[in-house]
Amino acid sequence: MYQIMIYRIFLAGLLAVLAFQVEAQQKQEPWKPGQLMATKVLADRILAGKAENMLIVSIGPDDPIEGSIDIGPGKDKESIAALKSLLGKTPKDKEVVIYCGCCPFDRCPNIRPAFKLMNDMGFKNAKLLDIPRNIKVDWIDKDYPVKEEEN
């Protein structure tokens, strides 16, 4: 009898874990795979002078990418308000690329609120810079274009 009760508790726990994993897998990101932009693609466009018609926005703690506008961390209400103000002056069909790079992509607290805002505001050409590890490894260490330091 005791073994049956232990077995049932084990099964109930296993089912709870499986249900949690299924729910986590079903949680959808606010972007589609086609809205991710590889760092090399953006770097090549900047280097070729073909980034003038796009808006590049940092929604992280730093803004090292050449030509980007610093909004501040996307997890902060003030930063999201600043992004909303900036986007309010931007045509809905303009290519807008946001990035953070504070930490691995799957754990970043800044990108989801900012990308959700772009969706909510109806941006048709919204992109998220795909930074799998962090801005140092995936951009700076690759010698991609960075802002010049001010003296």
VEXLUMKE-943277 format. One record per atom (N, C-alpha, C, O, CB): residue number from 1; atom name; x, y, z. Coordinates in steps of 0.02 Angstrom, whole numbers, padded with zeros to 5 digits. Each point is the difference from the previous one (the first is absolute). Last residue first. Glycine has a CB too. Layout:
VEXLUMKE-943277
> pos	site	X	Y	Z
> NUM	CA	X	Y	Z
...
END
This chain:
VEXLUMKE-943277
> pos	site	X	Y	Z
> 151	N	01793	03117	-01322
> 151	CA	00056	00022	00043
> 151	C	-00023	00050	00051
> 151	O	00040	00024	00040
> 151	CB	00039	-00044	-00132
> 150	N	-00211	-00194	-00037
> 150	CA	00005	00073	00004
> 150	C	00055	00018	00048
> 150	O	00008	-00031	00053
> 150	CB	-00131	00044	-00079
> 149	N	00096	-00239	-00133
> 149	CA	-00001	00027	00068
> 149	C	00008	00075	-00003
> 149	O	00040	00027	-00038
> 149	CB	00008	-00134	00084
> 148	N	-00164	-00040	-00243
> 148	CA	00065	00027	00021
> 148	C	-00007	00029	00070
> 148	O	-00051	00030	00017
> 148	CB	00084	-00005	-00137
> 147	N	-00185	-00230	00029
> 147	CA	00003	00073	00005
> 147	C	00070	00020	00022
> 147	O	00033	-00035	00038
> 147	CB	-00155	00042	-00009
> 146	N	00100	-00234	-00164
> 146	CA	-00021	00027	00064
> 146	C	00006	00076	-00002
> 146	O	00035	00028	-00041
> 146	CB	00001	-00134	00102
> 145	N	-00037	-00128	-00239
> 145	CA	00003	00073	00010
> 145	C	-00029	00022	00068
> 145	O	-00057	-00014	00017
> 145	CB	00048	00027	-00140
> 144	N	00123	-00255	00103
> 144	CA	-00054	00031	-00037
> 144	C	-00001	00074	00019
> 144	O	00030	00020	00050
> 144	CB	-00098	-00128	-00053
> 143	N	00219	-00080	00081
> 143	CA	00020	00063	-00033
> 143	C	-00053	00028	-00046
> 143	O	00015	00030	-00051
> 143	CB	00102	-00069	00058
> 142	N	-00125	-00151	00149
> 142	CA	00003	-00015	-00072
> 142	C	00021	00061	-00041
> 142	O	00000	-00002	-00061
> 142	CB	-00089	-00085	00077
> 141	N	00052	00095	00223
> 141	CA	00057	-00044	-00013
> 141	C	00008	-00019	-00074
> 141	O	00053	-00023	-00020
> 141	CB	-00068	-00021	00135
> 140	N	-00175	00176	-00048
> 140	CA	00063	00036	00011
> 140	C	00060	-00043	-00016
> 140	O	00046	00023	-00036
> 140	CB	-00102	00044	00124
> 139	N	-00162	-00171	-00111
> 139	CA	00008	00061	-00040
> 139	C	00070	00030	00007
> 139	O	00037	00004	-00048
> 139	CB	-00160	00017	00061
> 138	N	00044	-00223	00103
> 138	CA	-00034	-00005	-00065
> 138	C	00005	00062	-00043
> 138	O	-00023	00000	-00057
> 138	CB	-00053	-00078	00112
> 137	N	00176	00059	00169
> 137	CA	00020	-00059	-00038
> 137	C	-00028	00002	-00071
> 137	O	00036	-00015	-00048
> 137	CB	-00031	-00050	00154
> 136	N	-00068	00241	00041
> 136	CA	00073	-00002	-00005
> 136	C	00022	-00057	-00046
> 136	O	00038	00011	-00047
> 136	CB	-00028	00038	00162
> 135	N	-00240	-00022	-00059
> 135	CA	00023	00049	-00049
> 135	C	00076	-00001	-00009
> 135	O	00025	00012	-00055
> 135	CB	-00124	00059	00084
> 134	N	-00023	-00298	00044
> 134	CA	-00002	00068	00026
> 134	C	00032	00047	-00052
> 134	O	00030	-00023	-00048
> 134	CB	-00025	-00018	00168
> 133	N	-00104	-00191	-00162
> 133	CA	00037	00000	00064
> 133	C	-00001	00068	00034
> 133	O	-00032	00008	00052
> 133	CB	00106	-00097	-00098
> 132	N	-00195	00047	-00165
> 132	CA	-00009	-00060	00041
> 132	C	00036	00002	00068
> 132	O	-00026	-00028	00049
> 132	CB	00015	-00033	-00154
> 131	N	-00100	00235	-00073
> 131	CA	00062	00000	00039
> 131	C	-00005	-00058	00049
> 131	O	-00026	00007	00055
> 131	CB	00041	00121	-00066
> 130	N	-00153	-00014	-00206
> 130	CA	00011	-00066	00031
> 130	C	00069	-00001	00032
> 130	O	00050	-00011	-00033
> 130	CB	-00127	-00045	-00052
> 129	N	-00102	00262	00029
> 129	CA	00067	-00023	-00014
> 129	C	00013	-00063	00041
> 129	O	-00007	-00001	00061
> 129	CB	00046	00119	-00085
> 128	N	-00276	-00033	-00070
> 128	CA	00036	-00009	00063
> 128	C	00069	-00026	-00018
> 128	O	00006	-00051	-00033
> 128	CB	-00112	00029	00100
> 127	N	-00107	00168	-00203
> 127	CA	00051	-00052	00004
> 127	C	00031	-00001	00069
> 127	O	00000	00050	00036
> 127	CB	00024	-00038	-00159
> 126	N	-00250	00091	-00038
> 126	CA	00035	-00003	00064
> 126	C	00048	-00059	00000
> 126	O	-00016	-00055	-00022
> 126	CB	-00082	00108	00081
> 125	N	-00068	00058	-00224
> 125	CA	00067	-00023	-00016
> 125	C	00044	00000	00063
> 125	O	00057	00024	-00001
> 125	CB	-00070	00021	-00117
> 124	N	-00219	00025	00119
> 124	CA	-00001	-00054	-00050
> 124	C	00069	-00030	-00014
> 124	O	00004	-00056	-00026
> 124	CB	-00103	00111	-00024
> 123	N	-00036	00073	00267
> 123	CA	00059	00005	-00044
> 123	C	00004	-00062	-00045
> 123	O	00000	-00056	00024
> 123	CB	00061	00126	00062
> 122	N	-00231	00003	00095
> 122	CA	-00013	-00015	-00070
> 122	C	00059	00007	-00047
> 122	O	-00009	00012	-00060
> 122	CB	-00103	00023	00083
> 121	N	00075	-00016	00228
> 121	CA	-00005	00063	-00037
> 121	C	-00006	-00011	-00075
> 121	O	-00008	00048	-00038
> 121	CB	00075	00005	00128
> 120	N	-00041	-00237	00059
> 120	CA	-00061	00034	00020
> 120	C	-00010	00065	-00039
> 120	O	-00057	00020	-00013
> 120	CB	00068	-00070	00127
> 119	N	00191	-00071	-00144
> 119	CA	-00058	-00036	-00028
> 119	C	-00065	00037	00014
> 119	O	-00041	00010	-00044
> 119	CB	00102	-00119	00058
> 118	N	00132	00193	00085
> 118	CA	00002	00011	-00073
> 118	C	-00058	-00036	-00034
> 118	O	-00030	00028	-00046
> 118	CB	00155	-00016	00051
> 117	N	-00098	-00048	00225
> 117	CA	-00023	00068	-00013
> 117	C	00000	00014	-00075
> 117	O	-00048	00029	-00026
> 117	CB	00093	00008	00137
> 116	N	00046	-00239	-00039
> 116	CA	-00073	-00001	00007
> 116	C	-00029	00069	-00015
> 116	O	-00052	00005	-00032
> 116	CB	00060	-00098	00118
> 115	N	00224	00071	-00074
> 115	CA	-00027	-00028	-00063
> 115	C	-00076	-00003	00002
> 115	O	-00033	00011	-00051
> 115	CB	00139	-00078	00037
> 114	N	00004	00142	00209
> 114	CA	00011	00047	-00055
> 114	C	-00029	-00027	-00066
> 114	O	-00032	00037	-00037
> 114	CB	00136	00004	00094
> 113	N	-00109	-00178	00139
> 113	CA	-00045	00058	00007
> 113	C	00006	00049	-00059
> 113	O	-00049	00027	-00023
> 113	CB	00056	-00040	00148
> 112	N	00143	-00176	-00127
> 112	CA	-00070	-00017	-00008
> 112	C	-00047	00059	00009
> 112	O	-00044	00010	-00042
> 112	CB	00072	-00124	00082
> 111	N	00215	00129	-00006
> 111	CA	-00022	-00004	-00069
> 111	C	-00075	-00013	-00008
> 111	O	-00031	00028	-00046
> 111	CB	00145	-00069	00018
> 110	N	00016	00054	00243
> 110	CA	-00014	00064	-00034
> 110	C	-00033	-00007	-00068
> 110	O	-00038	00044	-00020
> 110	CB	00134	00000	00081
> 109	N	-00004	-00214	00104
> 109	CA	-00062	00030	00025
> 109	C	-00023	00061	-00040
> 109	O	-00054	00027	00013
> 109	CB	00087	-00068	00099
> 108	N	00114	-00195	-00173
> 108	CA	00002	00073	00001
> 108	C	-00066	00029	00024
> 108	O	-00053	-00015	-00028
> 108	CB	00137	00013	-00066
> 107	N	-00007	-00235	00054
> 107	CA	-00013	00025	00067
> 107	C	-00006	00075	00004
> 107	O	-00011	00027	00054
> 107	CB	00071	-00125	-00012
> 106	N	-00011	-00030	-00246
> 106	CA	-00059	-00033	00029
> 106	C	-00017	00025	00070
> 106	O	-00055	-00012	00025
> 106	CB	00083	-00088	-00092
> 105	N	00170	00182	-00053
> 105	CA	-00064	00018	-00032
> 105	C	-00061	-00028	00036
> 105	O	-00049	00035	00011
> 105	CB	00111	-00030	-00118
> 104	N	00172	00037	00238
> 104	CA	-00026	-00045	-00052
> 104	C	-00072	00017	-00019
> 104	O	-00042	00015	00042
> 104	CB	00118	-00105	00001
> 103	N	00036	00299	00051
> 103	CA	00007	-00069	00023
> 103	C	-00024	-00047	-00056
> 103	O	-00021	00024	-00053
> 103	CB	00004	00011	00175
> 102	N	00026	00202	-00153
> 102	CA	00024	-00001	00070
> 102	C	00016	-00071	00023
> 102	O	00042	-00009	00045
> 102	CB	-00111	00110	-00023
> 101	N	-00022	-00007	-00241
> 101	CA	00067	-00030	00006
> 101	C	00027	-00003	00070
> 101	O	00059	-00011	00010
> 101	CB	-00039	00051	-00122
> 100	N	-00213	00075	-00051
> 100	CA	00021	00009	00070
> 100	C	00071	-00026	00007
> 100	O	00048	00038	-00004
> 100	CB	-00168	-00048	00046
> 99	N	-00058	00109	-00254
> 99	CA	00048	-00047	00027
> 99	C	00013	00015	00073
> 99	O	-00012	00056	00024
> 99	CB	00065	-00069	-00137
> 98	N	-00221	00068	-00130
> 98	CA	00017	00011	00070
> 98	C	00051	-00052	00022
> 98	O	00004	-00055	-00028
> 98	CB	-00119	00103	00050
> 97	N	00018	00075	-00262
> 97	CA	00037	-00055	00030
> 97	C	00015	00017	00072
> 97	O	00030	00051	00015
> 97	CB	00021	-00083	-00127
> 96	N	-00221	00109	-00107
> 96	CA	00022	00017	00068
> 96	C	00033	-00063	00029
> 96	O	-00032	-00053	00004
> 96	CB	-00060	00141	00012
> 95	N	-00003	00023	-00264
> 95	CA	00034	-00057	00031
> 95	C	00029	00023	00067
> 95	O	00042	00045	00002
> 95	CB	-00015	-00097	-00116
> 94	N	-00251	00161	00001
> 94	CA	00073	00008	00005
> 94	C	00029	-00063	00033
> 94	O	-00030	-00029	00046
> 94	CB	00020	00156	-00038
> 93	N	-00228	-00074	-00043
> 93	CA	00032	-00046	-00047
> 93	C	00077	00005	00002
> 93	O	00034	-00036	-00037
> 93	CB	-00135	00045	-00035
> 92	N	-00047	00130	00205
> 92	CA	-00013	-00070	00018
> 92	C	00033	-00050	-00047
> 92	O	00009	-00058	00018
> 92	CB	-00117	00096	00030
> 91	N	00202	00217	00015
> 91	CA	-00049	-00033	-00045
> 91	C	-00005	-00075	00016
> 91	O	00050	-00032	00015
> 91	CB	-00024	00117	-00105
> 90	N	00041	00094	00281
> 90	CA	00031	-00042	-00051
> 90	C	-00053	-00032	-00045
> 90	O	-00049	-00026	00026
> 90	CB	00146	00003	00052
> 89	N	-00120	00153	00131
> 89	CA	00022	00046	-00052
> 89	C	00029	-00036	-00061
> 89	O	00027	00031	-00045
> 89	CB	-00003	00053	00135
> 88	N	-00098	-00202	00104
> 88	CA	-00058	00041	-00019
> 88	C	00016	00050	-00055
> 88	O	-00045	00023	-00035
> 88	CB	00002	-00036	00150
> 87	N	00210	-00121	-00009
> 87	CA	-00036	-00036	-00052
> 87	C	-00061	00038	-00024
> 87	O	-00022	-00007	-00057
> 87	CB	00062	-00100	00106
> 86	N	00085	00197	00132
> 86	CA	00042	-00003	-00061
> 86	C	-00038	-00033	-00057
> 86	O	00000	00026	-00056
> 86	CB	00103	-00032	00128
> 85	N	-00208	00006	00137
> 85	CA	00004	00068	-00026
> 85	C	00040	00002	-00065
> 85	O	-00020	00032	-00048
> 85	CB	00012	00013	00166
> 84	N	-00002	-00248	-00001
> 84	CA	-00066	00016	-00029
> 84	C	00000	00070	-00030
> 84	O	-00029	00010	-00054
> 84	CB	-00026	-00086	00139
> 83	N	00246	00009	00033
> 83	CA	-00005	-00036	-00063
> 83	C	-00066	00016	-00035
> 83	O	-00002	00010	-00060
> 83	CB	00076	-00101	00106
> 82	N	-00044	00177	00169
> 82	CA	00044	00035	-00047
> 82	C	-00002	-00033	-00069
> 82	O	00000	00034	-00051
> 82	CB	00074	00000	00147
> 81	N	-00192	-00139	00078
> 81	CA	-00033	00063	-00017
> 81	C	00042	00040	-00050
> 81	O	-00027	00030	-00047
> 81	CB	-00028	-00028	00161
> 80	N	00149	-00196	-00027
> 80	CA	-00054	-00019	-00047
> 80	C	-00039	00063	-00020
> 80	O	-00021	00006	-00058
> 80	CB	00011	-00121	00111
> 79	N	00175	00142	00109
> 79	CA	00030	-00016	-00065
> 79	C	-00053	-00018	-00051
> 79	O	00005	00020	-00058
> 79	CB	00098	-00059	00117
> 78	N	-00170	00076	00163
> 78	CA	00023	00063	-00029
> 78	C	00030	-00012	-00070
> 78	O	-00011	00040	-00045
> 78	CB	00033	00006	00161
> 77	N	-00088	-00232	00016
> 77	CA	-00058	00036	-00027
> 77	C	00021	00065	-00034
> 77	O	-00028	00019	-00051
> 77	CB	-00043	-00069	00141
> 76	N	00235	-00167	-00073
> 76	CA	-00020	00058	00039
> 76	C	-00057	00038	-00034
> 76	O	00001	00010	-00060
> 76	CB	00115	00000	00106
> 75	N	00000	-00200	-00139
> 75	CA	-00040	-00024	00056
> 75	C	-00026	00057	00043
> 75	O	-00045	-00009	00041
> 75	CB	00114	-00095	-00040
> 74	N	00079	00131	-00194
> 74	CA	-00070	-00011	-00017
> 74	C	-00043	-00027	00057
> 74	O	-00061	00000	-00006
> 74	CB	00100	-00019	-00107
> 73	N	00193	00177	00122
> 73	CA	-00025	-00068	00007
> 73	C	-00075	-00007	-00011
> 73	O	-00040	00034	00032
> 73	CB	00133	-00054	00047
> 72	N	00025	00224	-00202
> 72	CA	00004	-00025	00068
> 72	C	-00032	-00068	00004
> 72	O	-00034	-00021	-00047
> 72	CB	00033	00138	00093
> 71	N	00045	00031	-00242
> 71	CA	-00064	00011	00033
> 71	C	00004	-00019	00075
> 71	O	-00036	00028	00041
> 71	CB	-00024	-00050	-00150
> 70	N	00232	00090	-00113
> 70	CA	-00006	-00031	00066
> 70	C	-00066	00020	00032
> 70	O	-00014	00059	00011
> 70	CB	00139	-00059	00003
> 69	N	-00036	-00029	-00280
> 69	CA	-00028	00048	00048
> 69	C	-00011	-00037	00066
> 69	O	-00028	-00055	00001
> 69	CB	-00029	00124	-00093
> 68	N	00236	-00117	-00129
> 68	CA	-00059	-00018	00040
> 68	C	-00019	00056	00048
> 68	O	00041	00042	00019
> 68	CB	-00008	-00162	-00027
> 67	N	00160	00106	-00152
> 67	CA	-00063	00024	-00027
> 67	C	-00061	-00015	00042
> 67	O	-00056	00018	-00019
> 67	CB	00107	-00030	-00090
> 66	N	00158	-00138	00150
> 66	CA	00003	00061	-00039
> 66	C	-00069	00018	-00028
> 66	O	-00033	-00042	-00030
> 66	CB	00154	00018	00001
> 65	N	-00090	-00123	00253
> 65	CA	-00004	-00008	-00073
> 65	C	-00003	00068	-00035
> 65	O	-00040	00043	00018
> 65	CB	-00019	-00153	-00002
> 64	N	00064	00070	00232
> 64	CA	00063	00004	-00036
> 64	C	-00005	-00002	-00077
> 64	O	00048	00019	-00034
> 64	CB	00000	-00072	00132
> 63	N	-00190	00091	00134
> 63	CA	-00017	00008	-00071
> 63	C	00062	00005	-00043
> 63	O	00012	00052	-00030
> 63	CB	-00118	00005	00063
> 62	N	-00005	-00152	00229
> 62	CA	00053	00035	-00037
> 62	C	-00020	00003	-00073
> 62	O	-00044	-00037	-00023
> 62	CB	00133	-00001	00106
> 61	N	-00228	-00071	00081
> 61	CA	00036	00046	00044
> 61	C	00054	00041	-00035
> 61	O	00028	00046	00030
> 61	CB	-00052	-00125	00061
> 60	N	-00188	-00006	-00236
> 60	CA	00039	-00031	00053
> 60	C	00036	00052	00041
> 60	O	-00014	00059	-00006
> 60	CB	00027	-00161	-00064
> 59	N	-00140	00116	-00141
> 59	CA	-00047	-00004	00056
> 59	C	00032	-00037	00058
> 59	O	-00033	-00032	00041
> 59	CB	-00066	00034	-00121
> 58	N	00164	00134	-00167
> 58	CA	00024	-00040	00056
> 58	C	-00051	00003	00056
> 58	O	-00018	00054	00024
> 58	CB	00139	-00032	-00055
> 57	N	-00146	00015	-00247
> 57	CA	-00014	00023	00068
> 57	C	00027	-00049	00052
> 57	O	-00014	-00060	-00003
> 57	CB	-00089	00118	-00039
> 56	N	00094	00032	-00236
> 56	CA	00032	-00050	00043
> 56	C	-00004	00025	00072
> 56	O	00024	00054	00016
> 56	CB	00055	-00093	-00109
> 55	N	-00199	00083	-00163
> 55	CA	00007	00026	00068
> 55	C	00028	-00057	00043
> 55	O	-00031	-00053	00005
> 55	CB	-00066	00137	-00020
> 54	N	00118	-00030	-00265
> 54	CA	-00027	-00041	00055
> 54	C	00010	00036	00065
> 54	O	00043	00044	00006
> 54	CB	-00020	-00150	-00070
> 53	N	00057	00179	-00154
> 53	CA	-00073	-00001	-00002
> 53	C	-00031	-00044	00054
> 53	O	-00060	-00013	-00001
> 53	CB	00068	00033	-00121
> 52	N	00231	00004	00091
> 52	CA	-00027	00067	00011
> 52	C	-00077	-00001	00004
> 52	O	-00029	00041	00035
> 52	CB	00128	00007	-00094
> 51	N	00072	-00228	00016
> 51	CA	-00041	-00002	00061
> 51	C	-00034	00067	00013
> 51	O	-00033	00009	00051
> 51	CB	00110	-00095	-00004
> 50	N	00095	00004	-00217
> 50	CA	-00069	-00015	-00018
> 50	C	-00046	-00004	00061
> 50	O	-00051	-00035	-00001
> 50	CB	00094	-00026	-00099
> 49	N	00210	00086	00065
> 49	CA	-00038	00062	-00003
> 49	C	-00072	-00009	-00019
> 49	O	-00031	00046	-00027
> 49	CB	00136	00009	-00003
> 48	N	00071	-00224	00074
> 48	CA	-00013	00017	-00070
> 48	C	-00037	00066	-00008
> 48	O	-00015	00021	-00056
> 48	CB	00013	-00143	00031
> 47	N	00049	00032	00242
> 47	CA	00064	00009	-00034
> 47	C	-00008	00021	-00073
> 47	O	00042	00037	-00027
> 47	CB	00007	-00122	00104
> 46	N	-00242	00030	00049
> 46	CA	00030	00061	00027
> 46	C	00065	00015	-00038
> 46	O	00012	00057	-00021
> 46	CB	-00063	-00079	00135
> 45	N	-00055	-00180	-00165
> 45	CA	-00039	00057	-00025
> 45	C	00029	00066	00025
> 45	O	00003	00049	-00038
> 45	CB	-00106	-00122	00035
> 44	N	00199	-00127	00082
> 44	CA	00014	00009	-00071
> 44	C	-00037	00060	-00029
> 44	O	00027	00037	-00041
> 44	CB	-00007	-00160	00031
> 43	N	-00067	00059	00233
> 43	CA	00068	00028	-00005
> 43	C	00018	00013	-00073
> 43	O	00028	00053	-00016
> 43	CB	00005	-00115	00120
> 42	N	-00238	-00047	-00060
> 42	CA	-00002	00071	00019
> 42	C	00069	00032	-00008
> 42	O	00006	00055	-00026
> 42	CB	-00100	-00079	00106
> 41	N	00083	-00205	-00121
> 41	CA	-00041	00035	-00049
> 41	C	-00002	00074	00016
> 41	O	00009	00042	-00045
> 41	CB	-00079	-00146	00027
> 40	N	00175	-00041	00170
> 40	CA	00041	00011	-00060
> 40	C	-00039	00039	-00053
> 40	O	00028	00042	-00035
> 40	CB	00035	-00148	00059
> 39	N	-00174	00034	00175
> 39	CA	00046	00056	00012
> 39	C	00041	00016	-00062
> 39	O	00012	00059	-00015
> 39	CB	-00007	-00090	00136
> 38	N	-00248	-00078	-00150
> 38	CA	00067	-00021	00022
> 38	C	00045	00061	00008
> 38	O	-00007	00049	-00037
> 38	CB	-00007	-00160	-00022
> 37	N	-00257	00105	00087
> 37	CA	00053	00022	-00046
> 37	C	00067	-00021	00028
> 37	O	00016	00015	00058
> 37	CB	-00086	00084	-00098
> 36	N	-00212	-00166	00062
> 36	CA	00066	00002	00030
> 36	C	00051	00020	-00053
> 36	O	-00002	-00025	-00056
> 36	CB	-00030	-00065	00141
> 35	N	-00200	00051	-00130
> 35	CA	00013	00067	00025
> 35	C	00066	00006	00037
> 35	O	00019	00054	00023
> 35	CB	-00141	-00038	-00014
> 34	N	00026	-00221	-00099
> 34	CA	00020	00043	-00055
> 34	C	00015	00072	00022
> 34	O	00027	00040	-00039
> 34	CB	-00095	-00111	-00035
> 33	N	-00019	-00094	00229
> 33	CA	00069	-00014	-00019
> 33	C	00026	00045	-00056
> 33	O	00059	00019	00000
> 33	CB	-00079	-00136	00034
> 32	N	-00168	00221	00119
> 32	CA	00002	-00061	-00041
> 32	C	00073	-00012	-00020
> 32	O	00040	00047	-00001
> 32	CB	-00159	-00029	-00043
> 31	N	00021	00114	00273
> 31	CA	00027	00006	-00068
> 31	C	-00005	-00068	-00035
> 31	O	-00004	-00052	00032
> 31	CB	00082	00145	00004
> 30	N	-00143	-00059	00195
> 30	CA	-00037	00050	-00037
> 30	C	00026	00011	-00072
> 30	O	-00030	00038	-00037
> 30	CB	00007	00017	00146
> 29	N	00027	-00295	00026
> 29	CA	00037	00062	00001
> 29	C	-00039	00052	-00040
> 29	O	-00040	-00019	-00044
> 29	CB	00151	-00042	00056
> 28	N	-00224	-00154	00116
> 28	CA	00026	00027	-00063
> 28	C	00036	00065	00011
> 28	O	-00020	00041	00042
> 28	CB	-00072	-00097	-00103
> 27	N	00024	-00182	00198
> 27	CA	00006	00072	00009
> 27	C	00034	00029	-00061
> 27	O	00056	-00018	-00017
> 27	CB	-00051	00006	00143
> 26	N	-00030	-00223	-00092
> 26	CA	-00053	00032	-00038
> 26	C	00002	00077	00006
> 26	O	-00031	00035	-00040
> 26	CB	-00038	-00137	00057
> 25	N	00219	-00040	00104
> 25	CA	00015	-00006	-00071
> 25	C	-00052	00036	-00043
> 25	O	00015	00024	-00054
> 25	CB	00040	-00133	00077
> 24	N	-00085	00097	00212
> 24	CA	00058	00042	-00015
> 24	C	00017	-00002	-00075
> 24	O	00019	00050	-00028
> 24	CB	00025	-00071	00144
> 23	N	-00215	-00122	-00036
> 23	CA	-00021	00070	00003
> 23	C	00057	00047	-00018
> 23	O	-00010	00049	-00036
> 23	CB	-00075	-00079	00124
> 22	N	00134	-00197	-00069
> 22	CA	-00042	00011	-00059
> 22	C	-00023	00072	-00002
> 22	O	00001	00032	-00053
> 22	CB	-00039	-00152	00055
> 21	N	00157	00051	00188
> 21	CA	00044	00004	-00059
> 21	C	-00040	00012	-00063
> 21	O	00022	00038	-00043
> 21	CB	00058	-00115	00099
> 20	N	-00199	00045	00145
> 20	CA	00037	00062	00003
> 20	C	00045	00008	-00061
> 20	O	00004	00055	-00029
> 20	CB	-00006	-00059	00154
> 19	N	-00111	-00198	-00097
> 19	CA	-00048	00052	-00016
> 19	C	00034	00068	-00001
> 19	O	-00014	00042	-00043
> 19	CB	-00079	-00109	00094
> 18	N	00219	-00118	00019
> 18	CA	-00013	-00003	-00071
> 18	C	-00048	00055	-00022
> 18	O	00009	00031	-00052
> 18	CB	00010	-00155	00055
> 17	N	00023	00099	00227
> 17	CA	00060	00024	-00034
> 17	C	-00011	00001	-00076
> 17	O	00019	00048	-00033
> 17	CB	00052	-00094	00126
> 16	N	-00241	-00047	00038
> 16	CA	00004	00073	00012
> 16	C	00061	00029	-00036
> 16	O	-00005	00054	-00029
> 16	CB	-00052	-00069	00141
> 15	N	00029	-00219	-00114
> 15	CA	-00050	00033	-00043
> 15	C	00002	00076	00009
> 15	O	-00008	00037	-00049
> 15	CB	-00064	-00139	00057
> 14	N	00208	-00026	00133
> 14	CA	00024	-00005	-00068
> 14	C	-00048	00034	-00048
> 14	O	00022	00036	-00046
> 14	CB	00036	-00144	00074
> 13	N	-00123	00089	00196
> 13	CA	00056	00047	-00007
> 13	C	00026	00001	-00071
> 13	O	00013	00054	-00027
> 13	CB	00017	-00072	00146
> 12	N	-00192	-00142	-00067
> 12	CA	-00030	00066	00003
> 12	C	00054	00054	-00009
> 12	O	-00011	00049	-00036
> 12	CB	-00081	-00092	00112
> 11	N	00163	-00180	-00059
> 11	CA	-00034	00013	-00064
> 11	C	-00031	00069	-00002
> 11	O	00003	00034	-00051
> 11	CB	-00026	-00156	00041
> 10	N	00121	00052	00213
> 10	CA	00051	00008	-00051
> 10	C	-00031	00016	-00067
> 10	O	00023	00045	-00035
> 10	CB	00051	-00125	00097
> 9	N	-00217	00025	00112
> 9	CA	00030	00067	00012
> 9	C	00053	00014	-00053
> 9	O	00004	00056	-00026
> 9	CB	-00027	-00066	00151
> 8	N	-00071	-00203	-00128
> 8	CA	-00050	00050	-00021
> 8	C	00027	00071	00010
> 8	O	-00011	00043	-00042
> 8	CB	-00082	-00124	00071
> 7	N	00225	-00099	00050
> 7	CA	-00003	-00002	-00073
> 7	C	-00048	00053	-00026
> 7	O	00015	00034	-00049
> 7	CB	00012	-00157	00051
> 6	N	-00017	00090	00229
> 6	CA	00062	00032	-00023
> 6	C	00000	00004	-00076
> 6	O	00018	00051	-00029
> 6	CB	00044	-00094	00130
> 5	N	-00238	-00078	-00005
> 5	CA	-00008	00071	00015
> 5	C	00062	00040	-00024
> 5	O	-00007	00054	-00029
> 5	CB	-00066	-00083	00129
> 4	N	00079	-00204	-00116
> 4	CA	-00048	00026	-00048
> 4	C	-00009	00075	00010
> 4	O	-00005	00038	-00048
> 4	CB	-00054	-00150	00045
> 3	N	00192	-00006	00157
> 3	CA	00034	00006	-00065
> 3	C	-00047	00029	-00053
> 3	O	00023	00038	-00043
> 3	CB	00051	-00135	00074
> 2	N	-00161	00048	00183
> 2	CA	00045	00056	00005
> 2	C	00035	00012	-00068
> 2	O	00009	00058	-00020
> 2	CB	00008	-00081	00143
> 1	N	-00153	-00166	-00101
> 1	CA	-00041	00059	00000
> 1	C	00044	00063	00000
> 1	O	-00014	00048	-00036
> 1	CB	-00077	-00111	00097
END
